[in-house]
Amino acid sequence: MVKRLLAHIFAALTAFSCSAGAAPPDSIATKEQLCASCHGVRGLPSDATVPIVWGQQPAYLKKQLDDYKNDDRDSQIMSSIAESLSDAEVSRIAADFGGEPWPAEPKASLPAAPAAIATCKMCHGASLTGAAGPAGTAPRLAGQDPLYLIDTMTAYANGERANSPLMASLMHNLSITDRKAIAEYLAAMR
């Protein structure tokens, strides 16, 4: 059912782009339009549980797409999309989205940093904008939506997401209150 839905979405985007004289249906630009339908045309998703991928670490994006492709991460929609991409397309899409500027919002006052933020900085960098971590490139956390962050931390804590044993262990040892404080602090960094 999900694959059928994706096929309809892809067909609609293809028909629209071809009728508008845009890129051919098998082009990277058309495939990136499919990504933007959930992740936002200018980098801000309309659904707060969908992550911001514009300006994210390219190596992290590539790893996640590879994880979806190899069933190391579970999402029917993302797995179907990733499976349809060649390795070269995955690399190109990761580089293109990673090369975009992080979407900015007006600065809000930053709440006090939760104590556990120091642990996050060890892998995600001092500014929490992503860095080389123990298992490759750690993603940018600063400015990500709090609902997405809470969902992700909870998935690690509950064992629903297992593509980073270190994150699973860290999140399992944090209380729900601590995870919420971290998510709110990180979101305020946009």
Summary of the structure (lengths in Angstrom):
residues: 190
radius of gyration: 17.1
end to end distance: 36.3
largest distance: 53.7
contacts: 553
relative contact order: 0.13
helix: 54%
strand: 3%
